[in-house]
Structures are given as structure tokens and as C-alpha cells.
Amino acid sequence: MDDQQGFQLPPSLEHARIADLPESAFYLPNFISKDEEQALLNKDGAAYWPVVCTVSLGASLCLNLYRSKEDGAIDPEPVWRILQEPRSLLITTQSLYTDYLHGIADIDEDVGLSPESIANWPLLKSPDTFADGINIRETRTSLTYRDVLKVSRLGLNPLFKS
């Protein structure tokens, strides 16, 4: 399987080609385990250059930042909350990026929003929008930019072995 630039994908991906799209689209459900997914979603660590940029589009939501407990478990209470407004750019670097876990709660509304609970409250474009302490969730799109330093083979799906 060669694309126009000569990049070659292993033949084992042929079954995953999306037939209704050009020959450059593939879909693999359940590509990684739930444990691997949790690890990737919550802490990017040293796999990337320690900076990530996220552009939020559509609607606002809270990004929660967590610490790991001494036993390795995630403390369920966020250390900080960042309110991401539409058209905003969030840049996380250094220890905030590598040493903390991040997540977006699966909820219908963010509550308890205030200058005391939101780390970036003084920087919000429209803090009055959240004066009642509530953000009702709507559709949000996130564009995340990372610079990959290395690709780990740990848990690599056998489909990508040539």
C-alpha cells in the first residue's frame, strides 16, 4: 500500500480500509486496550515534546488537571480546573504537561465555576457568561497539536508490524 509520497503501510491494514473514502483512510475499532486508552488520555508524559497546544472550537468546557497519589492511583479531585472558551488557545508546557493528568468529565454541565475554582478566570474573554457558576455543555471540537519525540512500541498493535 503506497500513497503518493511513497509512504508504505503494511498489507495487514488492507482489511481496515474505508471503502467509501480515498485509499488513504483506515479505521481500526478497539485498536488499543481500555487500560492503554486511559493511560494515553490522561498523561502524555515523555512521548511528546513537553508542550501541547489546544484550540477549542464550538463551546466551552472545563479541563480538569489531576495529580497521582503516592500509590500511583489518580486523585479523584482535580488540583486545578481550566475553563476553555470557544476560539481559545491553551498551551501547556513543562511539568504541567508531563507531571499532571488531564481529563474532561463526562457531564452535561460544568458547575461551581468561579474565580476561586477556575485557574484561568482572570484571563477569560467572557467571565460574565459564567457568573451563575454553570456552563451547559454543547458540542466542542478540540484541535490538539503535539510534537512527537519518539514512538513507543510498547503495546503496539501487531497490524503495524511488517
MDAnalysis code that builds the backbone (N, CA, C; Angstrom):
import MDAnalysis as mda
import numpy as np

u = mda.Universe.empty(486, n_residues=162, atom_resindex=np.repeat(np.arange(162), 3), trajectory=True)
u.add_TopologyAttr("name", ["N", "CA", "C"] * 162)
u.add_TopologyAttr("resid", np.arange(1, 163))
u.add_TopologyAttr("resname", ["MET", "ASP", "ASP", "GLN", "GLN", "GLY", "PHE", "GLN", "LEU", "PRO", "PRO", "SER", "LEU", "GLU", "HIS", "ALA", "ARG", "ILE", "ALA", "ASP", "LEU", "PRO", "GLU", "SER", "ALA", "PHE", "TYR", "LEU", "PRO", "ASN", "PHE", "ILE", "SER", "LYS", "ASP", "GLU", "GLU", "GLN", "ALA", "LEU", "LEU", "ASN", "LYS", "ASP", "GLY", "ALA", "ALA", "TYR", "TRP", "PRO", "VAL", "VAL", "CYS", "THR", "VAL", "SER", "LEU", "GLY", "ALA", "SER", "LEU", "CYS", "LEU", "ASN", "LEU", "TYR", "ARG", "SER", "LYS", "GLU", "ASP", "GLY", "ALA", "ILE", "ASP", "PRO", "GLU", "PRO", "VAL", "TRP", "ARG", "ILE", "LEU", "GLN", "GLU", "PRO", "ARG", "SER", "LEU", "LEU", "ILE", "THR", "THR", "GLN", "SER", "LEU", "TYR", "THR", "ASP", "TYR", "LEU", "HIS", "GLY", "ILE", "ALA", "ASP", "ILE", "ASP", "GLU", "ASP", "VAL", "GLY", "LEU", "SER", "PRO", "GLU", "SER", "ILE", "ALA", "ASN", "TRP", "PRO", "LEU", "LEU", "LYS", "SER", "PRO", "ASP", "THR", "PHE", "ALA", "ASP", "GLY", "ILE", "ASN", "ILE", "ARG", "GLU", "THR", "ARG", "THR", "SER", "LEU", "THR", "TYR", "ARG", "ASP", "VAL", "LEU", "LYS", "VAL", "SER", "ARG", "LEU", "GLY", "LEU", "ASN", "PRO", "LEU", "PHE", "LYS", "SER"])
u.atoms.positions = np.array([
    [0.834, -1.177, 0.000],
    [0.000, 0.000, 0.000],
    [0.878, 1.239, 0.000],
    [0.983, 1.930, -1.107],
    [1.773, 3.154, -1.210],
    [0.837, 4.328, -1.425],
    [1.098, 5.447, -0.753],
    [0.381, 6.663, -1.087],
    [1.230, 7.445, -2.084],
    [0.811, 8.648, -2.419],
    [1.508, 9.419, -3.456],
    [2.925, 9.814, -3.069],
    [3.249, 9.903, -1.791],
    [4.590, 10.256, -1.367],
    [5.459, 9.018, -1.175],
    [4.948, 7.848, -1.435],
    [5.728, 6.639, -1.297],
    [5.728, 6.059, 0.107],
    [4.917, 6.615, 1.006],
    [4.800, 6.067, 2.353],
    [4.103, 4.723, 2.266],
    [4.698, 3.719, 2.845],
    [4.144, 2.380, 2.706],
    [3.566, 1.884, 4.027],
    [2.309, 1.487, 3.980],
    [1.649, 0.878, 5.124],
    [1.675, -0.634, 4.952],
    [1.691, -1.364, 6.035],
    [1.737, -2.822, 5.924],
    [0.462, -3.389, 5.294],
    [0.603, -4.467, 4.535],
    [-0.557, -5.099, 3.896],
    [-1.614, -5.560, 4.913],
    [-1.219, -5.762, 6.161],
    [-2.169, -6.216, 7.171],
    [-3.262, -5.183, 7.457],
    [-3.107, -3.965, 6.960],
    [-4.136, -2.945, 7.156],
    [-5.196, -2.940, 6.064],
    [-5.009, -3.696, 5.029],
    [-5.932, -3.667, 3.898],
    [-7.384, -3.894, 4.336],
    [-7.615, -4.790, 5.291],
    [-8.981, -5.077, 5.750],
    [-9.617, -3.880, 6.460],
    [-8.802, -2.914, 6.884],
    [-9.306, -1.774, 7.636],
    [-9.534, -0.537, 6.758],
    [-9.316, -0.663, 5.462],
    [-9.502, 0.474, 4.551],
    [-10.974, 0.867, 4.524],
    [-11.249, 2.179, 4.592],
    [-12.620, 2.674, 4.494],
    [-12.942, 2.780, 3.011],
    [-13.784, 1.884, 2.529],
    [-14.037, 1.730, 1.102],
    [-14.661, 2.963, 0.447],
    [-15.462, 3.721, 1.196],
    [-16.147, 4.874, 0.611],
    [-15.285, 6.136, 0.564],
    [-14.040, 6.051, 1.025],
    [-13.136, 7.196, 1.023],
    [-11.941, 6.904, 0.126],
    [-11.154, 7.930, -0.194],
    [-9.930, 7.664, -0.959],
    [-9.083, 6.613, -0.248],
    [-8.136, 6.050, -0.945],
    [-7.373, 4.926, -0.419],
    [-6.447, 5.275, 0.737],
    [-6.618, 6.426, 1.344],
    [-5.731, 6.819, 2.432],
    [-6.417, 6.849, 3.796],
    [-7.572, 6.215, 3.915],
    [-8.297, 6.230, 5.186],
    [-8.524, 4.812, 5.683],
    [-8.244, 4.628, 6.980],
    [-8.374, 3.313, 7.604],
    [-9.049, 3.489, 8.961],
    [-9.770, 2.467, 9.387],
    [-10.439, 2.522, 10.683],
    [-10.245, 1.201, 11.398],
    [-9.747, 1.277, 12.635],
    [-9.499, 0.084, 13.435],
    [-10.201, 0.234, 14.790],
    [-11.361, -0.370, 14.965],
    [-12.033, -0.272, 16.256],
    [-11.256, -1.044, 17.318],
    [-11.348, -0.576, 18.545],
    [-10.684, -1.248, 19.662],
    [-9.212, -1.525, 19.379],
    [-8.538, -0.544, 18.819],
    [-7.136, -0.677, 18.436],
    [-6.232, -0.879, 19.647],
    [-6.566, -0.236, 20.757],
    [-5.797, -0.399, 21.982],
    [-6.729, -0.848, 23.103],
    [-6.165, -1.352, 24.172],
    [-6.971, -1.804, 25.309],
    [-7.514, -0.603, 26.077],
    [-8.497, -0.847, 26.939],
    [-9.043, 0.229, 27.763],
    [-7.973, 0.796, 28.693],
    [-7.093, -0.058, 29.213],
    [-6.016, 0.419, 30.082],
    [-5.057, 1.324, 29.316],
    [-4.690, 0.926, 28.092],
    [-3.811, 1.758, 27.270],
    [-4.498, 3.085, 26.937],
    [-5.794, 3.027, 26.638],
    [-6.546, 4.233, 26.333],
    [-6.514, 5.198, 27.515],
    [-6.755, 4.676, 28.703],
    [-6.758, 5.523, 29.895],
    [-5.398, 6.193, 30.089],
    [-4.353, 5.425, 29.904],
    [-3.006, 5.972, 30.074],
    [-2.723, 7.059, 29.038],
    [-3.115, 6.838, 27.795],
    [-2.864, 7.811, 26.743],
    [-3.703, 9.064, 26.911],
    [-4.949, 8.908, 27.339],
    [-5.812, 10.064, 27.506],
    [-5.409, 10.930, 28.676],
    [-4.893, 10.321, 29.691],
    [-4.687, 11.055, 30.929],
    [-3.295, 11.615, 31.141],
    [-2.289, 11.021, 30.549],
    [-0.932, 11.528, 30.787],
    [-0.069, 11.215, 29.575],
    [0.314, 12.252, 28.883],
    [1.111, 12.063, 27.680],
    [2.576, 11.840, 28.013],
    [3.034, 12.446, 29.080],
    [4.390, 12.214, 29.550],
    [5.452, 12.507, 28.521],
    [6.493, 11.691, 28.523],
    [7.683, 11.970, 27.735],
    [7.592, 11.553, 26.272],
    [6.468, 11.077, 25.817],
    [6.352, 10.675, 24.421],
    [6.358, 11.877, 23.477],
    [6.016, 13.041, 23.998],
    [5.933, 14.241, 23.187],
    [6.869, 15.296, 23.750],
    [7.240, 16.240, 22.895],
    [7.958, 17.408, 23.371],
    [7.070, 18.022, 24.446],
    [7.615, 18.482, 25.559],
    [6.765, 18.907, 26.673],
    [6.025, 20.226, 26.437],
    [5.311, 20.283, 25.335],
    [4.411, 21.398, 25.061],
    [3.283, 20.861, 24.180],
    [2.082, 21.285, 24.476],
    [0.943, 20.922, 23.645],
    [0.053, 22.151, 23.524],
    [-0.492, 22.348, 22.328],
    [-1.359, 23.493, 22.061],
    [-2.726, 22.963, 21.661],
    [-3.769, 23.486, 22.296],
    [-5.124, 23.045, 22.007],
    [-5.988, 24.247, 21.672],
    [-6.605, 24.214, 20.497],
    [-7.558, 25.235, 20.085],
    [-8.952, 24.654, 20.316],
    [-9.783, 25.396, 21.045],
    [-11.154, 24.955, 21.324],
    [-12.103, 25.668, 20.382],
    [-12.978, 24.895, 19.782],
    [-13.963, 25.435, 18.848],
    [-15.361, 25.005, 19.279],
    [-16.339, 25.858, 19.066],
    [-17.734, 25.486, 19.290],
    [-18.289, 25.920, 20.624],
    [-17.900, 25.257, 21.697],
    [-18.492, 25.525, 23.008],
    [-17.429, 25.472, 24.098],
    [-17.803, 25.945, 25.275],
    [-16.896, 25.957, 26.425],
    [-16.978, 24.652, 27.204],
    [-15.904, 24.360, 27.930],
    [-15.909, 23.253, 28.899],
    [-14.729, 23.390, 29.826],
    [-14.763, 22.606, 30.904],
    [-13.664, 22.610, 31.878],
    [-12.734, 21.441, 31.632],
    [-11.460, 21.736, 31.615],
    [-10.421, 20.718, 31.591],
    [-9.949, 20.566, 33.033],
    [-9.974, 19.349, 33.532],
    [-9.542, 19.077, 34.903],
    [-8.116, 18.559, 34.896],
    [-7.316, 19.041, 35.843],
    [-5.934, 18.595, 35.992],
    [-5.801, 17.884, 37.333],
    [-5.214, 16.685, 37.295],
    [-5.126, 15.825, 38.463],
    [-3.676, 15.488, 38.790],
    [-3.457, 15.105, 40.032],
    [-2.178, 14.554, 40.469],
    [-2.363, 13.068, 40.710],
    [-1.278, 12.352, 40.607],
    [-1.276, 10.945, 41.020],
    [-0.996, 10.896, 42.515],
    [-1.624, 9.950, 43.179],
    [-1.337, 9.733, 44.597],
    [-0.016, 8.980, 44.705],
    [0.515, 8.879, 45.916],
    [1.784, 8.179, 46.122],
    [1.714, 6.720, 45.696],
    [0.518, 6.124, 45.787],
    [0.365, 4.719, 45.394],
    [0.146, 4.562, 43.887],
    [0.168, 5.681, 43.147],
    [0.010, 5.635, 41.699],
    [-1.417, 5.848, 41.226],
    [-2.381, 5.758, 42.136],
    [-3.783, 5.985, 41.767],
    [-3.999, 7.473, 41.484],
    [-5.017, 7.766, 40.703],
    [-5.342, 9.155, 40.387],
    [-6.204, 9.721, 41.504],
    [-5.813, 10.873, 42.014],
    [-6.636, 11.568, 42.989],
    [-7.905, 12.014, 42.261],
    [-9.095, 11.625, 42.735],
    [-10.322, 11.943, 42.001],
    [-10.688, 13.424, 41.983],
    [-10.108, 14.196, 42.899],
    [-10.389, 15.630, 42.928],
    [-9.356, 16.370, 42.100],
    [-9.802, 17.191, 41.157],
    [-8.827, 17.939, 40.362],
    [-8.048, 18.939, 41.212],
    [-6.777, 19.090, 40.877],
    [-5.939, 20.095, 41.525],
    [-6.322, 21.471, 40.993],
    [-6.550, 21.543, 39.683],
    [-6.954, 22.771, 39.008],
    [-8.005, 22.462, 37.971],
    [-8.752, 23.495, 37.619],
    [-9.718, 23.422, 36.517],
    [-9.437, 24.602, 35.591],
    [-9.423, 24.336, 34.297],
    [-9.214, 25.379, 33.293],
    [-10.469, 25.442, 32.440],
    [-11.072, 26.603, 32.357],
    [-12.266, 26.793, 31.538],
    [-11.816, 27.205, 30.145],
    [-12.146, 26.383, 29.170],
    [-11.744, 26.640, 27.792],
    [-12.939, 27.184, 27.023],
    [-12.833, 28.432, 26.597],
    [-13.896, 29.082, 25.843],
    [-13.725, 28.808, 24.346],
    [-14.795, 29.007, 23.562],
    [-14.675, 28.851, 22.109],
    [-13.603, 29.791, 21.550],
    [-12.881, 29.304, 20.570],
    [-11.835, 30.054, 19.867],
    [-10.638, 30.364, 20.744],
    [-10.499, 29.654, 21.861],
    [-9.363, 29.898, 22.748],
    [-8.215, 28.951, 22.417],
    [-7.030, 29.341, 22.827],
    [-5.829, 28.532, 22.680],
    [-5.296, 28.254, 24.075],
    [-5.088, 26.992, 24.394],
    [-4.478, 26.590, 25.661],
    [-3.131, 25.964, 25.340],
    [-2.089, 26.469, 25.967],
    [-0.753, 25.919, 25.788],
    [-0.301, 25.386, 27.141],
    [0.039, 24.110, 27.199],
    [0.574, 23.536, 28.435],
    [1.995, 23.069, 28.156],
    [2.870, 23.352, 29.116],
    [4.290, 23.049, 28.933],
    [4.886, 22.483, 30.210],
    [6.081, 22.001, 30.088],
    [6.936, 21.560, 31.174],
    [6.193, 20.659, 32.161],
    [6.329, 20.909, 33.459],
    [5.789, 19.970, 34.450],
    [4.269, 19.874, 34.407],
    [3.583, 20.954, 34.062],
    [2.125, 20.869, 33.974],
    [1.720, 19.849, 32.918],
    [2.493, 19.772, 31.875],
    [2.206, 18.834, 30.790],
    [2.672, 17.416, 31.108],
    [3.844, 17.297, 31.701],
    [4.412, 15.961, 31.887],
    [4.050, 15.299, 33.215],
    [3.789, 16.074, 34.263],
    [3.616, 15.508, 35.595],
    [2.178, 15.461, 36.090],
    [1.268, 16.066, 35.376],
    [-0.133, 16.073, 35.787],
    [-0.976, 15.315, 34.781],
    [-2.082, 14.805, 35.254],
    [-3.035, 14.100, 34.412],
    [-4.132, 15.085, 34.026],
    [-4.717, 14.891, 32.874],
    [-5.785, 15.792, 32.450],
    [-6.973, 14.992, 31.971],
    [-8.145, 15.588, 32.086],
    [-9.343, 14.909, 31.640],
    [-10.515, 15.863, 31.574],
    [-11.517, 15.449, 30.834],
    [-12.760, 16.198, 30.692],
    [-13.867, 15.305, 31.235],
    [-14.543, 15.764, 32.258],
    [-15.593, 14.962, 32.887],
    [-16.740, 14.712, 31.916],
    [-17.300, 13.527, 31.974],
    [-18.440, 13.146, 31.142],
    [-19.718, 13.603, 31.850],
    [-20.009, 14.894, 31.711],
    [-21.156, 15.507, 32.386],
    [-21.892, 16.406, 31.407],
    [-23.115, 16.798, 31.757],
    [-23.913, 17.672, 30.907],
    [-23.658, 19.150, 31.170],
    [-23.156, 19.450, 32.379],
    [-22.854, 20.842, 32.686],
    [-21.704, 20.926, 33.673],
    [-20.888, 21.953, 33.487],
    [-19.814, 22.252, 34.430],
    [-20.424, 23.147, 35.499],
    [-20.203, 22.816, 36.763],
    [-20.771, 23.589, 37.866],
    [-19.666, 24.074, 38.799],
    [-20.044, 24.994, 39.657],
    [-19.083, 25.522, 40.623],
    [-18.026, 26.403, 39.989],
    [-18.370, 27.057, 38.892],
    [-17.413, 27.911, 38.193],
    [-17.333, 29.262, 38.890],
    [-16.125, 29.663, 39.242],
    [-15.930, 30.940, 39.933],
    [-14.463, 31.324, 39.847],
    [-14.148, 32.556, 40.226],
    [-12.742, 32.956, 40.243],
    [-11.901, 32.077, 41.171],
    [-12.518, 31.518, 42.205],
    [-11.793, 30.664, 43.146],
    [-11.560, 29.252, 42.611],
    [-12.431, 28.782, 41.721],
    [-12.324, 27.392, 41.263],
    [-11.726, 27.226, 39.871],
    [-11.617, 28.290, 39.116],
    [-11.112, 28.228, 37.736],
    [-9.775, 28.962, 37.667],
    [-8.725, 28.231, 37.352],
    [-7.363, 28.777, 37.372],
    [-7.173, 29.951, 36.415],
    [-7.847, 29.923, 35.281],
    [-7.654, 30.966, 34.273],
    [-8.774, 32.007, 34.261],
    [-9.555, 32.099, 35.338],
    [-10.685, 33.031, 35.384],
    [-10.290, 34.465, 34.996],
    [-9.183, 35.003, 35.497],
    [-8.821, 36.385, 35.122],
    [-8.525, 36.559, 33.632],
    [-8.260, 35.470, 32.926],
    [-7.924, 35.555, 31.507],
    [-9.118, 35.303, 30.586],
    [-10.272, 34.933, 31.146],
    [-11.441, 34.627, 30.321],
    [-11.890, 35.852, 29.535],
    [-12.317, 35.609, 28.316],
    [-12.832, 36.697, 27.487],
    [-14.184, 37.159, 28.010],
    [-15.016, 36.184, 28.433],
    [-16.384, 36.495, 28.856],
    [-16.722, 35.861, 30.201],
    [-16.084, 36.284, 31.279],
    [-16.387, 35.679, 32.579],
    [-17.841, 35.878, 33.009],
    [-18.475, 36.964, 32.545],
    [-19.870, 37.207, 32.914],
    [-20.797, 36.100, 32.413],
    [-20.398, 35.423, 31.339],
    [-21.187, 34.313, 30.806],
    [-21.338, 33.201, 31.846],
    [-20.369, 33.102, 32.742],
    [-20.353, 32.018, 33.726],
    [-20.609, 32.533, 35.147],
    [-21.181, 33.741, 35.260],
    [-21.396, 34.367, 36.564],
    [-22.308, 33.531, 37.460],
    [-23.197, 32.740, 36.859],
    [-24.079, 31.883, 37.669],
    [-23.383, 30.595, 38.102],
    [-22.114, 30.426, 37.703],
    [-21.342, 29.253, 38.109],
    [-21.604, 28.011, 37.286],
    [-22.329, 28.139, 36.182],
    [-22.711, 26.968, 35.380],
    [-22.354, 27.188, 33.913],
    [-21.886, 26.119, 33.299],
    [-21.683, 26.077, 31.852],
    [-22.405, 24.840, 31.335],
    [-23.453, 25.030, 30.565],
    [-24.160, 23.895, 29.975],
    [-23.372, 23.443, 28.757],
    [-23.009, 22.168, 28.760],
    [-22.167, 21.631, 27.690],
    [-22.914, 21.573, 26.366],
    [-22.198, 21.938, 25.335],
    [-22.664, 21.804, 23.957],
    [-21.529, 21.164, 23.174],
    [-21.703, 21.022, 21.891],
    [-20.679, 20.383, 21.073],
    [-19.421, 21.233, 21.019],
    [-18.292, 20.584, 21.284],
    [-16.988, 21.245, 21.244],
    [-16.057, 20.422, 20.374],
    [-15.243, 21.102, 19.614],
    [-14.204, 20.450, 18.840],
    [-12.865, 20.942, 19.360],
    [-11.945, 20.025, 19.499],
    [-10.623, 20.343, 20.010],
    [-9.589, 20.008, 18.951],
    [-8.765, 20.974, 18.614],
    [-7.639, 20.746, 17.704],
    [-6.391, 20.747, 18.563],
    [-5.745, 19.610, 18.667],
    [-4.590, 19.467, 19.548],
    [-3.335, 19.257, 18.719],
    [-2.322, 20.026, 19.037],
    [-1.054, 19.980, 18.315],
    [0.047, 19.531, 19.261],
    [0.776, 18.489, 18.849],
    [1.893, 17.963, 19.637],
    [3.056, 17.695, 18.704],
    [4.250, 17.720, 19.250],
    [5.454, 17.363, 18.511],
    [5.948, 16.045, 19.086],
    [5.825, 14.983, 18.314],
    [6.190, 13.649, 18.784],
    [7.706, 13.496, 18.775],
    [8.263, 13.165, 19.940],
    [9.702, 12.937, 20.050],
    [10.076, 11.513, 19.682],
    [9.250, 10.583, 20.118],
    [9.541, 9.182, 19.853],
    [8.233, 8.428, 19.781],
    [8.261, 7.310, 19.124],
    [7.099, 6.450, 19.036],
    [7.419, 5.184, 19.799],
    [6.635, 4.907, 20.788],
    [6.858, 3.729, 21.618],
    [6.297, 2.491, 20.937],
    [6.992, 1.401, 21.072],
    [6.496, 0.135, 20.535],
    [5.776, -0.669, 21.604],
    [5.739, -0.138, 22.826],
    [5.054, -0.806, 23.913],
    [3.581, -0.947, 23.565],
    [3.100, -2.161, 23.526],
    [1.698, -2.409, 23.234],
    [1.303, -2.148, 21.801],
    [2.281, -1.982, 20.919],
    [1.989, -1.692, 19.527],
    [1.171, -2.808, 18.922],
    [0.113, -2.450, 18.290],
    [-0.786, -3.395, 17.661],
    [-0.033, -4.183, 16.582],
    [-0.197, -5.507, 16.546],
    [0.518, -6.324, 15.555],
    [0.170, -5.979, 14.108],
    [-0.881, -5.229, 13.871],
    [-1.227, -4.850, 12.495],
    [-0.161, -3.977, 11.866],
    [0.600, -3.250, 12.678],
    [1.600, -2.350, 12.138],
    [2.987, -2.979, 12.046],
    [3.079, -4.246, 12.291],
    [4.366, -4.912, 12.118],
    [4.435, -5.434, 10.694],
    [5.477, -5.081, 9.987],
    [5.544, -5.505, 8.586],
    [6.248, -6.806, 8.409],
])
